[in-house]
Amino acid sequence: MVKSAARRKTPPARLDAVFHALADATRRSILRGVAERPKTVGEIARPYRVSLAAVSKHLKVLERADLIRREKRGSFQIVRLNAAPMRAAEEWIRRYERFWNRQLDALQDLLDREDSR
């Protein structure tokens, strides 16, 4: 079995690849679509006003981050979500949640004090 480029990367490089892939609105939209169900490249490209080549470049970025898997079925490529790499991103973000929760709690306290005046 051939390992994908993303799985051969070091953990920090994998996380960088995931954040890079998620940084683009079109790629996030593509991920939402294939999270609903596997789709052909043509089905993925249909809602966008870009060429198939442009969609293919987005898919390559997602594939390098290991966020999608492609499967050849006849003349079609079926693309499906691989959500596992997003767990590492979620864990990284969760480490910092306490910082913004403190800020949100402080904002709520300030708003409550303003309301009580």
C-alpha positions as a printed NumPy array, in Angstrom:
array([[  0.   ,   0.   ,   0.   ],
       [  1.35 ,   3.44 ,  -0.959],
       [  1.171,   6.004,   1.81 ],
       [ -0.073,   9.467,   0.932],
       [  2.356,  12.374,   1.106],
       [  0.455,  13.786,   4.098],
       [  0.922,  10.627,   6.131],
       [  4.692,  10.664,   5.465],
       [  4.99 ,  14.221,   6.802],
       [  6.02 ,  15.032,  10.347],
       [  3.13 ,  15.927,  12.683],
       [  3.823,  19.712,  12.5  ],
       [  3.99 ,  19.557,   8.681],
       [  0.707,  17.604,   8.602],
       [ -0.959,  20.212,  10.789],
       [  0.414,  22.984,   8.557],
       [ -0.988,  21.21 ,   5.494],
       [ -4.425,  20.919,   7.126],
       [ -4.526,  24.594,   8.111],
       [ -3.284,  25.601,   4.651],
       [ -6.031,  23.538,   3.033],
       [ -8.701,  24.941,   5.352],
       [ -7.523,  28.528,   4.81 ],
       [ -9.329,  28.752,   1.461],
       [-13.115,  29.226,   1.299],
       [-13.468,  27.15 ,  -1.88 ],
       [-11.645,  24.213,  -0.327],
       [-13.786,  24.452,   2.824],
       [-16.865,  24.439,   0.607],
       [-15.575,  21.391,  -1.265],
       [-15.042,  19.603,   2.063],
       [-18.604,  20.43 ,   3.157],
       [-19.877,  18.945,  -0.081],
       [-17.952,  15.687,   0.137],
       [-18.81 ,  15.399,   3.833],
       [-22.445,  14.996,   2.762],
       [-21.615,  12.223,   0.314],
       [-18.805,  11.117,  -2.006],
       [-18.851,  13.044,  -5.289],
       [-17.237,  12.944,  -8.695],
       [-14.825,  15.714,  -9.63 ],
       [-17.456,  17.009, -12.056],
       [-20.077,  17.183,  -9.295],
       [-17.603,  19.03 ,  -7.092],
       [-16.759,  21.523,  -9.841],
       [-20.362,  22.218, -10.892],
       [-21.238,  24.976,  -8.362],
       [-18.013,  26.945,  -8.949],
       [-17.307,  29.394, -11.735],
       [-13.805,  28.072, -12.285],
       [-12.219,  25.58 , -14.656],
       [-11.856,  21.889, -13.9  ],
       [ -8.117,  22.55 , -13.734],
       [ -8.665,  25.073, -10.926],
       [-10.85 ,  22.609,  -9.023],
       [ -8.202,  19.949,  -9.569],
       [ -5.603,  22.227,  -7.948],
       [ -7.869,  22.676,  -4.926],
       [ -8.322,  18.903,  -4.74 ],
       [ -4.556,  18.398,  -4.83 ],
       [ -4.137,  20.724,  -1.844],
       [ -6.86 ,  18.818,   0.032],
       [ -5.255,  15.529,  -0.945],
       [ -1.79 ,  16.658,   0.23 ],
       [ -3.394,  17.45 ,   3.593],
       [ -4.974,  13.956,   3.499],
       [ -8.431,  15.55 ,   3.894],
       [ -9.848,  13.732,   0.882],
       [ -9.415,  10.366,  -0.738],
       [ -9.841,   9.754,  -4.461],
       [-10.984,   6.483,  -5.94 ],
       [-11.037,   5.703,  -9.643],
       [-14.304,   4.162, -10.881],
       [-14.183,   3.657, -14.61 ],
       [-13.586,   7.066, -16.136],
       [-14.695,   8.875, -12.957],
       [-12.771,   9.897,  -9.884],
       [-14.841,   9.645,  -6.725],
       [-13.795,  12.009,  -3.942],
       [-14.671,  11.342,  -0.324],
       [-13.879,  13.11 ,   2.915],
       [-11.164,  11.874,   5.235],
       [-11.867,  13.868,   8.411],
       [ -9.199,  12.234,  10.578],
       [ -6.494,  14.888,   9.966],
       [ -8.876,  17.582,  11.211],
       [ -8.74 ,  16.013,  14.672],
       [ -5.165,  17.232,  15.118],
       [ -6.249,  20.747,  14.089],
       [ -9.17 ,  20.592,  16.508],
       [ -6.864,  19.497,  19.332],
       [ -4.454,  22.333,  18.543],
       [ -7.281,  24.9  ,  18.567],
       [ -8.761,  23.436,  21.753],
       [ -5.506,  24.201,  23.611],
       [ -6.222,  27.903,  23.1  ],
       [ -9.942,  27.779,  23.829],
       [ -9.4  ,  28.707,  27.462],
       [ -7.859,  32.024,  26.394],
       [-10.816,  33.152,  24.341],
       [-13.267,  31.746,  26.885],
       [-11.687,  33.99 ,  29.513],
       [-12.06 ,  36.975,  27.195],
       [-15.663,  36.083,  26.401],
       [-16.427,  35.648,  30.104],
       [-14.901,  39.069,  30.812],
       [-16.98 ,  40.59 ,  28.013],
       [-20.123,  38.978,  29.416],
       [-19.343,  40.376,  32.879],
       [-18.86 ,  43.836,  31.384],
       [-22.131,  43.62 ,  29.455],
       [-23.975,  42.392,  32.566],
       [-22.619,  45.349,  34.544],
       [-23.659,  47.756,  31.79 ],
       [-27.179,  46.246,  31.73 ],
       [-27.547,  46.609,  35.493],
       [-26.85 ,  50.379,  35.403]])
